[in-house]
Amino acid sequence: MSPQALYDVLYMFKDIHTVVLDFAKTLDEDQLHWKPKGYSTSIGFHLWHLARESDYLRAVILERTPQLGPDFGEPREIWARDGLAQKWGFPTELNATVGTGLSDEIAETLPIPQKEDLMNYLQCSYEAVEEFVALLDDRYPNFDTVDGELKKKLENIRLNLLVFLSHDCRHLGMMECLKGLQTGFGSATENRR
């Protein structure tokens, strides 16, 4: 089986990112921060987590694959570069977290920022990972010219990109459900209002 995707990964990233961003734009502050009784995360948490995961993905790939070269940028997260943990009042012990593996109790207490700040971070994270994928596609459209360790790393990068596509889709479903609980309209009934 070929390690390469049978479809345009960059197109799929841009597509799901557009859907998530368009969805988020329809929300007001209350909808963004609302949580059902007994539930620990809001739509805002999911948007923050998607931004953190995209930000982290790009940075960790660059950190672990210096062979890609300086054209791909530095392996530094926007989260760290812009000091967002401090700016938004996140607990210092969670500075490096991306939201994965948090207990419900901790997730519930995270100070999710206001919509404008959250959307800016999400947009920047999405743009950075899309630029990375575009350059990767341009530089390594296939693995015919690559051998050894770099070839194996590129195969793993491609597989991780596909995992992140499904990750974003799962969180979009969670956010649509949370919006549906608030408004009575989910994505399937949105146009019938």
N, C-alpha and C positions, 0 to 999 in steps of 0.2 A: 504494500500500500504506500502511496506517495505521501510524504509528510507535508506537502503543500496543499493549501486549501483549494477546493474546486470552484471557489467563487472569489470575488473581489473583497478582500478583508477590509480595505480602507472604505469602500462604499458601504459595507455593512456597519462599520464603526460610525461613519457619518450619519447613516440612517437612524440607528438607535439613539445616537446622541441628539439628533434633531427631535426625535419623538419625545425623549426625556425633557429636553429644554422647553419644547412647546407645551408639554403637559405642565411643567412647573410654572410657566408664565401665566397659566390660567388661575393659579392659586392666590388667595390673599394670605396675609400674615396668620390669621386665625386657622385657616385650613392647613397651612404649612406646619404649624406647631401643635395641632390637635392630636390627641391620642385617645383611643377608646378606653373606657374603664378597664383596668387590669392589664393594659397593654403598655409596653415600655418604650416603644419607638413611634415617632411621628413621620410624616412624609419628609419633613426637614432633615430628620436623622438619615433617612435613606438617600436623600440628595447629597448630604455631607459625605456619607459613606462612599457613594459613587465617585464624588470628586476626589476623595482621599485615595481610593483604590486606583483610579486612573493616574493620578499624580505619582503614587508609589510605583505602579507598574513600569512606567517609563524610566523613573530614576533607578530602580533596582536592575532593570535590564542593562542600562548603561553602566552601572557600577560593576555588574558581573560579566560584562562583555566589552572590555576596553578595546578589543580588536576592531570594534566598529569605527573607532576614531573620533577625533574632535568635531567633525562635521555634525555629529548627532547631538552635540551639546554636552553640558556637564551633568553628571548624575546627582543632581540636587533637586529635591522636591520644592514645589511652590510653597507648600505648607511650612517648610523650614525657612526658605528664602525670605518669605514675607512675614515670618513670625506670627502666623495665624493662631497658633495655640495660645500664645501670650495675649495677643490682641483680643481674642474672643473669650478668654478666661477658662480655657480647658485646663484640667488638672495637670500639673507638671509631669506627674508619673505617666501620663498618657500621651506625652508629646510625640512619640514615635508611632503611636497606634494608627491603624487605618479603620478601626471599627470592627474588625473581625475578632471573634472570640471574647468580646466583652460580655460580662454578665448582664442580665436584664436590669439589675439594680444600678449598675454603672451607666449603662446606655441611657437609662431614664433620666439621669442627672446631667448629662452633657449639655452644655450651654449652646445649643444650636443658634447660630447668628440670625439676624434679620434677613429677609428674603434677598435684598439687593446684594449684600455681602456674600451670601451663600451662592447666589446665581453667578456672581463674578468669579468666585473660586471654581465653581463647576465649569463654567465656560472656558476659563484659562486651562484647567486640567484636561478638558476634552480637546481643546485646540493643540495642546502640547503633545498628547498621545497621537492625535491624528497627523501632526507634522512628523512625528517619529515614524509612524507606519508608512507615510508617503515616501520618506527618504529611504526607509528599508526596502520598499517595493522598487524604488528607482535604482538603488545600489545593488540589490540582490533579488532580481525578478525571479530567479530560480537558483538552484544550488549547483548548477553545472560547472561553474567556475570556482567553486569553493571546496576545499578539502579539510580533512582532519577535524580538529577541535572546533574551529569556527563553523563548519558545516553542522556539527552536532548541536552547537549552541543556537544556530539559526533555526534548526528544526524545532528545538525546544521553545524558542521565542514564538514561532508561528503557532505552536500548540497552545501556549499561554494566551496569546491574543484571542484565539477561538474560545478558550475558557472564559475570558473576560467579556466576550460578546454575550454568552449565555448568562453570565453574572448580571450584566446590566438589564437584560430582559427579565430576569427573575425579580429584581428590585423594582422595575417598572410595574410589574404585576402587583407587587405589594402596595405600591403607592396608589395605583388605580383602585385597589380594593379599599384603602383607607379613605380615598376621596369619595368612593361610592357609599361608604358607611356614613359619611357626613352629609352628602347631598342627595342620596337616593339614586344617583345616576353614575353608572360605571362607564367604561369606554365603549361598551357595546350599545348603551342606550343614550350616549351623549348627544347624538344628532337628532334624537326624537323629542328632545325637550321643547 
